[in-house]
């Protein structure tokens, strides 16, 4: 069954700019692979564990880095 919704990580990418943190810094500090970060940039599925590690690094709530979108 297909869905018309997806999760967008545009808020995360904006937060990185606001925090003056590079993509590489986030990947290293949150222990995220380049392929996982590519998925985030393309609004593809990533694990909850990955999102929680990002939140720990950025000291934020998950709602501050992602939002639900419609196709």
C-alpha positions in Angstrom: 0.0 0.0 0.0 1.4 3.4 -1.0 1.2 6.5 1.0 1.0 10.1 0.0 3.1 11.3 3.0 6.8 11.5 3.7 9.1 13.0 6.3 11.1 16.0 5.3 14.4 16.9 7.0 14.6 20.4 5.7 14.4 21.7 9.3 17.5 19.7 10.1 19.4 21.1 7.2 18.4 24.6 8.3 19.3 23.9 11.9 22.8 22.9 10.8 23.2 26.3 9.1 21.8 28.1 12.1 24.2 26.2 14.4 27.1 26.8 12.0 27.7 23.0 11.9 29.0 21.3 8.8 27.5 18.1 7.4 30.7 16.4 8.1 30.7 17.5 11.8 27.2 16.2 12.3 28.1 12.8 10.6 31.1 12.4 12.9 29.5 13.5 16.1 26.3 11.5 15.5 28.1 8.5 14.0 26.2 8.7 10.8 27.5 7.3 7.5 27.6 9.3 4.3 24.9 7.1 2.8 22.6 7.8 5.7 23.2 11.5 5.5 22.4 11.3 1.8 19.1 9.6 2.7 18.3 12.5 5.0 19.1 15.1 2.4 16.7 13.3 0.0 13.9 12.8 2.6 14.3 9.0 2.5 13.7 6.7 5.5 16.2 6.6 8.3 16.0 4.8 11.6 14.6 6.3 14.7 17.9 5.6 16.4 19.7 7.8 13.9 17.3 10.6 14.4 17.7 10.4 18.2 21.5 10.5 17.9 21.1 13.7 15.8 18.8 15.2 18.4 21.4 14.4 21.1 24.2 16.1 19.2 22.0 19.2 18.4 20.3 19.1 21.9 16.9 19.4 20.3 13.5 17.7 20.0 12.8 15.5 17.0 10.1 18.0 15.9 12.9 20.5 15.4 14.6 18.4 12.7 11.8 16.8 10.7 8.2 17.3 9.6 5.6 15.4 7.7 5.0 16.4 4.1 2.6 15.4 1.4 3.6 14.2 -2.1 
